Amino acid sequence: MRAASDQPDLLEVRGLVQEFRRPRHLPFAPPRVLHAVSDVSFKLQAGECLGLVGETGCGKSTLARAIMQAPPPVRGQVRFQGQDLVGLSRTELRQARRGMQYVFQDPYSSLDPTWRVRELVAEPMRTAGGFGRQQVDARVDEVLQLVGLPADRYASRRPRELSGGQCQRVAVARALTLSPKLLICDEVVSGLDVSVQAQLLNLFETLRRDLGLAYLFISHDLGVVRHLCDRVAVMYLGKVVETGPAERVYAHPQHPYTAALLAAVPRIGNGRSGARPAWARLSGELPSPLAPPSGCRFRTRCPRATARCAAEEPPLLANEVDHAAACHFPLLAPATEAAAPKRAAAMVQDRA
C-alpha cells in the first residue's frame, strides 16, 4: 500500500448527486424520485487505491457509472486530471475516457461471446482511432502478456472457451489497451472462487506497481478491500458515512454502520470470541431510496440513535487525521471512549 502524498489529485468528485425519476406517463404512478447517490465527495491520487464498500443497493455502482458519465449525474463535479467531465460533448468525453476505464462484475456479459480474444482486446483501440494494424496487434500481445494470457495460446479463443478468471483477465487487458491512469473495478472478483480471487488481486497489485495505476475498487468483500486498498469509503443508502486509511478504519471504525459490517465478518472461534457487542448488531431492513429517513439515514437501524439523529443530518467530519465519519456520536478508540464521559452523558440526556 502507498502512503498519501502531496501530488495533485487524479480524480476529484465533489457534491455528486444522482437521482432517477419515475416516468410520468405510467398509469396510477405519481412521479417519485429515487435518491441513488446523495452529495458524495472524495479524492483519489495517482497510484492510489480507494475501496468503496457497503450493502447491495447503497449506490456504489451508480456512483461509479456517474463518474464515467453513464449517465451523467444530476448535480456535482467530476474532475479527472484537472478536467471537469460534466457537460463535455460526446467527442470530448470519449477523449477524456481514454484515461479511465471500467471493468465490470460479470465478464461473460461484458464480452461479446462471438468474438475472439484478440478482437475483444483490440476493440477500444479501434474505437478510439489513430492506430495502425501493426500497432494494435503489438499492443494486444503486450497487454495479454501483462495479464498472464500469452497471445499464442489465448488470442484466438472465444469467451466460452475460458474460465471465469481468464475471462476477467481478458476484461482487464481490454481496459489496459489505451494506457489508462484509473481503473474502476466493479465487484470484479465477487463471482470467483478464493484461489482465483487471490490470483487476480495479485495481478492488480502488480499492474499498479508496474504501470502506476490508480483504482476505484468497489466490493462488498471487506477482506479483499483490506488486502488491496490504501483508503476505504463506506456507503450507506447513497451517502458516504465513513472514510479513512484502510488499516485505521478496520482497527477502529467510527461509524456504527462500519462497525456492524466488520462485526458481521465470520470469524473462527467459539464462546465469547465470536460474540458481537450490542452496538454492532443491525436490526430492521434497509430503507427505500425513494423515501430515505430524515436526518441520519442510518438512524432507523442504529442502536445509538437519538432524537437529534432524526432532526439533524450529521456532516462528514474528521475525528482523527484523515479519518472522518458522519455520526453525531461516533465510536472512538477504546482508550479515547473510556476517557470521554461527557460524550456518554450527552447521549443519555439526548435519549431521555
C-alpha positions in Angstrom: 0.0 0.0 0.0 1.1 3.5 -0.7 1.0 6.4 1.7 -0.8 9.6 0.7 1.3 12.3 -0.9 1.1 15.9 -1.9 0.8 15.3 -5.6 -2.2 16.6 -7.5 -5.4 14.6 -7.4 -6.1 12.3 -10.3 -9.8 12.2 -9.6 -11.9 14.6 -7.6 -15.6 14.0 -7.0 -17.4 17.0 -5.4 -21.1 17.1 -4.3 -22.2 14.4 -6.7 -25.9 13.7 -6.8 -27.6 11.0 -8.9 -31.4 10.7 -9.0 -33.8 8.8 -11.1 -37.4 9.9 -11.7 -40.3 7.6 -12.4 -41.8 8.3 -15.8 -44.9 10.4 -15.6 -46.8 8.5 -18.2 -47.1 5.4 -16.1 -50.7 4.8 -15.0 -51.6 5.2 -11.3 -47.9 6.1 -10.5 -47.3 9.6 -9.1 -43.8 11.0 -10.1 -41.3 9.9 -7.4 -37.6 10.4 -7.1 -35.1 7.6 -6.3 -32.2 9.1 -4.4 -29.4 6.8 -5.6 -26.4 8.9 -4.7 -26.6 12.0 -2.5 -23.9 14.6 -2.1 -20.8 12.3 -2.3 -17.3 13.8 -2.4 -13.9 12.2 -2.4 -10.4 12.5 -3.9 -8.1 9.9 -5.5 -4.4 10.4 -6.2 -2.3 8.7 -8.9 -1.2 5.2 -8.0 -3.7 5.1 -5.0 -6.4 2.5 -4.4 -9.7 3.6 -2.8 -12.1 0.9 -1.7 -15.8 1.6 -1.9 -17.8 -0.7 0.3 -21.4 -1.1 1.5 -24.5 -3.3 1.3 -26.2 -4.1 -2.0 -28.3 -1.2 -3.2 -26.3 1.5 -1.4 -25.3 3.2 -4.6 -21.7 2.0 -5.2 -22.2 1.0 -8.9 -24.4 4.0 -9.6 -21.7 6.3 -8.2 -19.1 4.6 -10.4 -21.2 5.0 -13.5 -22.0 8.6 -12.7 -18.2 9.2 -12.6 -18.0 7.7 -16.1 -20.9 9.9 -17.2 -23.0 6.9 -18.0 -25.4 8.6 -17.3 -24.2 12.0 -16.2 -25.0 13.0 -12.6 -27.9 15.3 -11.8 -25.6 17.7 -9.8 -21.9 17.9 -8.8 -18.5 17.9 -10.3 -16.3 15.1 -11.5 -12.8 16.3 -12.2 -10.3 13.9 -13.9 -6.8 15.1 -14.4 -8.0 18.6 -13.8 -10.8 18.5 -16.4 -14.5 18.6 -15.3 -16.2 15.7 -17.2 -19.8 17.0 -16.5 -21.1 18.8 -19.5 -18.5 17.7 -22.0 -19.5 16.9 -25.6 -19.5 13.3 -26.8 -16.2 13.8 -28.6 -14.6 15.4 -25.6 -15.9 12.8 -23.3 -14.6 10.0 -25.4 -11.2 11.5 -25.4 -11.3 12.0 -21.6 -12.4 8.4 -21.0 -9.2 7.1 -22.6 -7.6 7.8 -19.2 -10.2 6.0 -17.1 -11.6 2.5 -17.9 -14.4 0.4 -16.3 -14.1 -3.3 -15.5 -17.5 -4.9 -15.0 -18.5 -7.6 -12.5 -19.6 -10.2 -15.0 -17.1 -10.7 -17.8 -19.4 -13.1 -19.7 -21.9 -10.3 -20.0 -19.4 -7.6 -20.9 -17.6 -9.6 -23.6 -19.2 -10.5 -26.9 -19.4 -14.3 -27.0 -19.0 -14.5 -30.8 -15.7 -12.5 -30.8 -12.2 -13.9 -30.3 -10.0 -12.6 -27.5 -7.8 -10.6 -29.9 -10.8 -8.8 -31.3 -12.2 -8.1 -27.9 -9.0 -6.6 -26.6 -8.3 -4.6 -29.7 -11.8 -3.0 -29.8 -11.0 0.0 -27.6 -8.1 1.0 -29.8 -10.1 0.6 -33.0 -12.9 2.7 -31.5 -10.6 5.4 -30.3 -8.9 5.5 -33.8 -5.5 6.7 -34.7 -3.8 3.3 -34.5 -2.4 1.2 -37.4 -3.0 -2.5 -37.6 0.5 -3.4 -36.5 0.3 -1.0 -33.5 -3.0 -2.7 -32.5 -1.6 -6.2 -32.8 1.5 -5.4 -30.9 -0.4 -3.7 -28.1 -2.9 -6.6 -27.8 0.0 -9.1 -27.5 1.6 -6.8 -24.9 -1.4 -6.4 -22.6 -2.4 -10.1 -22.9 1.1 -10.9 -21.6 0.7 -8.4 -18.8 -2.4 -10.2 -17.5 -0.9 -13.7 -17.8 -2.7 -14.8 -21.0 0.0 -15.3 -23.7 -1.3 -14.3 -27.1 -0.1 -17.5 -28.8 -2.3 -19.6 -26.5 -5.4 -17.4 -25.9 -5.7 -14.7 -28.6 -7.8 -17.0 -30.9 -10.1 -18.3 -28.2 -13.7 -17.2 -27.5 -15.0 -16.3 -24.0 -16.9 -19.7 -23.8 -13.5 -21.5 -24.0 -12.2 -19.6 -21.0 -12.7 -19.9 -17.3 -14.3 -17.1 -15.3 -10.9 -15.9 -14.0 -9.5 -16.0 -17.5 -12.4 -14.0 -18.9 -11.9 -11.4 -16.2 -8.3 -11.2 -17.2 -9.4 -10.5 -20.8 -11.6 -7.7 -19.5 -8.7 -6.2 -17.6 -6.5 -6.5 -20.7 -9.2 -4.8 -22.7 -9.2 -1.9 -20.2 -5.4 -1.5 -20.3 -5.0 -1.2 -24.1 -5.4 2.7 -24.1 -2.9 3.0 -21.2 -5.4 4.5 -18.6 -4.4 6.1 -15.4 -7.5 4.9 -13.5 -9.4 1.6 -13.4 -12.9 1.5 -11.9 -13.4 -2.1 -10.8 -17.0 -3.0 -10.0 -17.1 -6.3 -7.9 -14.6 -7.8 -10.3 -13.7 -10.8 -8.0 -17.1 -11.4 -6.4 -18.1 -14.2 -8.7 -14.8 -16.1 -8.5 -13.6 -18.8 -6.1 -11.0 -17.8 -3.4 -7.9 -19.1 -5.2 -8.8 -17.3 -8.4 -9.6 -14.1 -6.4 -6.1 -14.2 -4.9 -4.5 -14.5 -8.4 -6.5 -11.5 -9.7 -5.7 -9.4 -6.6 -2.0 -10.2 -7.1 -2.4 -9.2 -10.7 -4.0 -5.8 -9.7 -1.2 -5.1 -7.3 1.5 -6.0 -9.9 -0.2 -3.7 -12.5 -0.4 -1.0 -10.0 3.3 -1.2 -9.2 4.5 -1.5 -12.7 2.1 0.8 -14.5 1.3 3.3 -11.8 -2.4 2.6 -12.0 -5.0 4.1 -9.6 -8.1 2.0 -8.6 -11.6 2.8 -7.5 -12.3 -0.7 -6.2 -15.9 -1.5 -5.5 -16.6 -4.6 -3.4 -18.7 -6.0 -0.6 -15.9 -8.3 0.5 -14.2 -6.4 3.3 -11.2 -8.8 3.3 -10.5 -8.1 -0.3 -10.7 -4.3 0.3 -8.3 -4.5 3.3 -5.8 -6.5 1.2 -5.7 -4.2 -1.8 -6.8 -0.7 -0.8 -5.0 2.3 0.8 -8.2 4.0 1.8 -11.8 3.0 2.4 -15.1 4.8 1.8 -18.2 3.2 3.4 -21.5 4.0 1.7 -25.0 3.6 3.2 -28.2 4.5 1.2 -26.4 6.8 -1.2 -24.1 8.6 1.2 -20.5 8.1 2.4 -20.7 7.6 6.1 -17.1 7.0 6.9 -13.8 7.3 5.1 -10.1 7.0 6.1 -7.0 4.9 5.8 -7.9 1.2 5.5 -5.9 0.0 8.5 -7.3 2.7 10.7 -10.9 2.2 9.6 -10.6 -1.6 10.1 -8.9 -1.3 13.5 -11.1 1.5 15.0 -14.3 2.1 13.0 -16.0 5.3 14.0 -19.4 4.9 12.4 -21.8 2.3 13.9 -22.6 1.0 10.4 -18.9 0.4 9.6 -18.6 -1.4 12.9 -21.6 -3.6 12.1 -20.2 -4.5 8.7 -16.9 -5.5 10.3 -18.6 -7.4 13.1 -20.6 -9.4 10.6 -17.5 -10.9 9.0 -17.3 -14.6 10.1 -14.6 -15.5 12.5 -13.2 -18.8 13.6 -13.6 -19.4 17.3 -16.1 -20.3 20.0 -17.6 -18.8 23.1 -17.2 -15.1 23.6 -14.6 -14.8 20.8 -17.5 -14.9 18.3 -19.9 -12.7 20.1 -20.8 -9.2 18.8 -21.3 -6.2 21.0 -24.8 -4.7 21.1 -23.8 -1.6 19.2 -22.6 -3.8 16.3 -25.9 -5.6 15.7 -28.1 -4.3 12.9 -31.9 -4.5 13.1 -34.6 -3.8 10.6 -34.4 -3.6 6.8 -32.5 -1.2 4.5 -34.9 1.9 3.9 -36.1 2.6 0.5 -34.1 5.2 -1.5 -37.5 6.5 -2.7 -38.1 7.8 0.8 -34.8 8.0 2.8 -35.1 8.7 6.5 -34.8 12.3 7.8 -31.6 13.4 9.5 -29.1 10.5 9.6 -30.2 7.8 7.1 -28.8 5.1 9.3 -30.8 6.1 12.4 -33.6 3.6 11.8 -31.2 0.7 12.3 -28.7 2.3 14.7 -28.7 1.3 18.4 -27.1 4.6 19.3 -29.7 6.8 17.6 -31.3 9.7 19.5 -33.9 12.4 18.7 -31.0 14.5 17.4 -30.2 11.9 14.7 -33.8 12.2 13.3 -33.8 16.0 13.3 -30.2 16.8 12.2 -28.2 15.3 9.4 -24.6 14.6 10.6 -21.8 16.1 8.5 -18.8 14.0 7.4 -16.3 15.3 9.9 -12.8 14.2 10.8 -12.4 13.0 14.4 -8.8 11.9 13.7 -6.3 12.9 11.0 -7.6 11.7 7.6 -10.4 9.6 9.3 -13.9 11.1 9.1 -17.3 9.8 10.0 -20.9 11.2 9.5 -22.2 10.5 13.0 -23.3 12.6 15.9 -22.0 10.0 18.4 -19.0 8.3 16.7 -17.3 5.3 18.1 -13.9 6.2 19.3 -10.8 4.0 20.1 -11.3 2.2 23.4 -8.9 4.4 25.4 -10.5 7.6 24.0 -14.0 6.3 24.5 -13.3 5.5 28.2 -11.9 9.0 28.7 -15.0 10.7 27.2 -17.7 10.6 29.9 -19.2 13.9 28.6 -20.0 12.2 25.3 -21.7 9.3 27.0 -23.7 11.7 29.3 -24.8 13.7 26.2 -26.1 10.5 24.6 -28.1 9.5 27.7 -29.6 13.0 28.0 -30.5 13.2 24.4 -32.2 9.8 24.5 -34.2 11.0 27.5 
